[in-house]
Amino acid sequence: MNITLNGEAHAVEAGTTIATLIEALNIPLVKVAVERNLSIVSRSSFDQVILQKGDRIEIVRFIGGG
């Protein structure tokens, strides 16, 4: 099924959770924020939120520096 990930079309399998998506993208779960359809998703629910056809997902990684 298709979702929009950071503004681009992206295909995922039915039943994919946010945690599974992040893992497949090789993004560490630490220092990451996810927005689903304009709502922030709490980190504690990443493994419970199942993506739906047409979802708009924004993933932001926090990178420190100085």
C-alpha positions as CSV (number, residue, x, y, z in Angstrom):
1,M,0.0,0.0,0.0
2,N,1.2,3.6,-0.5
3,I,1.8,6.3,2.0
4,T,3.6,9.6,1.8
5,L,6.9,9.7,3.7
6,N,8.6,13.0,4.2
7,G,6.7,14.4,1.1
8,E,7.5,11.4,-1.2
9,A,5.4,8.4,-2.2
10,H,6.6,5.3,-0.4
11,A,5.2,1.7,-0.5
12,V,4.8,-0.4,2.7
13,E,3.2,-3.7,3.4
14,A,-0.2,-3.9,5.1
15,G,0.2,-4.2,8.9
16,T,3.4,-2.1,9.0
17,T,3.8,-0.2,12.2
18,I,5.6,3.1,12.7
19,A,8.3,1.2,14.6
20,T,8.7,-1.3,11.7
21,L,8.9,1.5,9.2
22,I,11.6,3.3,11.2
23,E,13.5,0.1,11.6
24,A,13.3,-0.6,7.8
25,L,14.7,2.8,7.1
26,N,17.7,2.1,9.4
27,I,16.8,5.1,11.6
28,P,17.7,4.8,15.3
29,L,14.6,5.1,17.5
30,V,16.6,7.5,19.8
31,K,16.2,11.2,18.9
32,V,13.4,10.8,16.4
33,A,10.0,12.4,16.1
34,V,7.1,11.2,14.0
35,E,4.1,13.0,12.7
36,R,1.2,11.0,11.2
37,N,-1.5,13.0,9.4
38,L,-0.5,16.2,11.1
39,S,-0.5,14.7,14.6
40,I,2.6,13.9,16.7
41,V,2.9,10.2,17.5
42,S,4.3,9.4,21.0
43,R,7.4,7.2,21.0
44,S,5.7,4.8,23.3
45,S,3.1,4.0,20.7
46,F,5.4,3.5,17.7
47,D,4.9,-0.3,17.8
48,Q,1.1,0.0,18.2
49,V,0.3,2.5,15.4
50,I,-0.4,0.6,12.2
51,L,0.0,2.6,9.0
52,Q,-3.0,3.0,6.8
53,K,-3.3,3.6,3.0
54,G,-2.7,7.3,2.2
55,D,-1.1,8.2,5.6
56,R,1.2,11.2,5.5
57,I,4.2,10.4,7.7
58,E,6.9,12.9,8.6
59,I,10.0,11.6,10.3
60,V,12.5,14.0,11.9
61,R,15.8,13.1,13.4
62,F,17.5,15.2,15.9
63,I,21.2,15.7,15.3
64,G,23.4,17.4,17.8
65,G,26.4,19.4,17.0
66,G,28.3,22.5,18.0
